Amino acid sequence: MDSRQRTRRRQALSAQGARHPHPEAVTDPLFRDSAFFDPDDLVQVKYEMLRSVQKEGRPVVEAAQSFGLSRPVFYVAQELFRREGLPGLLPRKRGPKRPHKLNDEALAILAQAVQEAGRMLKGEELTALLEQRCGIEAHPRSILRRLRPYMQAEKKRR
């Protein structure tokens, strides 16, 4: 693989969040001077690490170190691979996966209050209402941003 192809591949891996954070730490013989095995490809590195333990009987500590990863990463990858197969090794978005404060129940309460008022309430009013009725603290802008599509869906239902 020439340097331009390697650069494009690294950029693609980085864009997907699938680039190994420390490819220089991968010391396994498979990844030395190979056109197929790429130490920058985190999914490939994790798979080969799991395979070396499962099929070759390699100790977990040795395998993790040889592939530039930690023992905890090995065990997480092992569980995800057991549960989901190869897609389990793909990178995942960090942080909350969905709104955790402004759930459907809280939004329904706010939407009902807006309907009862007959006008769109200000962010500060919605914030106070949310805290009073649900015990949830949220920024006024966050409430308005989440409530707008919810209110539009309510209008369509009528």
N, C-alpha and C positions, 0 to 999 in steps of 0.2 A: 504494500500500500504506500503510495507516494505521500509527500508531506501535505499536499493540497487536499487529498482525500481524507487523510487523518484529521486535518483541521476541520473540514466539513463535518466529519463524523463526531468530533468532539463538540462542535457547536450544536449539532442535532441532539446529542446526549444531554448537553447542558440545558437546552431549551425544554427538554422533557423532565429535567431534574433527575436524570438517570446516569449522571457522570459520577464516577467514583471520586470521593473527596480527596483521596490520597493514592492515586494510581502508582506512585513510586514505591509505596509500601507493599505492593503485591510482588512477592518473591517466589511464588509457586513456579516450578519449571514449565508448566503448560503455557504460561504467559510470557516466557522469554523468547524473543525473536520469532513470534508466530504471526502469520498473516490472518489466522482465524481468531485466536484468543486475544482479546483487547483488554488490558488492565484498566482502561478508562470506562468500560461498560459495566456499571454496577450490577445490573441484572445478571449478566453472564458470570461475573465474579462470584456473586452470591450463590448462583446455581452450582457452579463448580465447587465451591466451598462445601455446600450441602452434599454433593455427590461424593466428594472425597471422604467425608465422614461415613456416609451411608454405605458406599460400595467398596471403599478401600480400607475401612475400619480405622481411619486416622483419628487420633484424639482431637476433641473439639478445640482445645486451647491451641494446639499446633496448627490446625486447619485455619482457625480464625486469624492467627498471627501471619500465616503464610499468604493469606488473601487480603491482608491489610485491613482487617475488620476486628471487632471486639467479640468476646464471648456473648454478651447480651444481644448483639446484632445477630449472631448465629442463631440463638434460640428464638428470637422474634421471626427471623426469616424461615426457620424450620417450621414453626407453627403456622405461619401464613402459607407456606408452600404445602403443608399437609392439608390445610383447610381449602385453599383456593387453587392449588397448582401453580403453574408458571406465572399467571397474572398476579398472584399474591406477592411476587417479588418486584413488581413494578412500583415505582415511587408513588406516594400518596400525598395529597394536599395536607399540609400541616394546619393545625388550629381547628376551631369549631367547623363542623360540616354543615351546620344549619343554624339559624337564629335560636339561641337557647333561652333568652329572656322573653322576647316578643313572640311567643308561640300563638297558635290559632285561637286558643281560649282568651288570651289577653287582648288580641286584636279584635275578637268578637265583642268583648266588653267595650272597647274603645269605639268600635263602629256603631254599636247601639247608642252610646252616649252622644255621638255626633248626630245620629238620626233623631234622637230625642231633642237635641238642641236646635235642629233645623238648619244648622250652618256648620261649616268646618271650624272646629275649635283650633285655637292657637297651640303651638307646640308646648308652651309652658302649662297651659290648661290640661292638655293631654298627659303631660308628665305628672302633674299633681293628681289627676284622676287615677292614673295607673298605679301610683304609689299608694293612694288611699284604698282602692278597691282590691288590688292584687299584691301589694307589698313589694312591687318591683320598681327599681330605680333604673331609668334609661334616659339617654340624652334626647331632648326634644326633636332634634333633626333625625335621629334614628327612628323615633316613633313615626314621624311624618313620612319618612322614606318607606317604611314597612307598611304603613296604613294605606297609602295611596293606591297600590294595586289591589289591596283587599277591598277598599271602598268601590273601586271600579268593577270588581267581580260581583259585588253585592248589587250594583246598579243593573248589570246584565241579567241577573237572576230574576229581577222584577218584571 
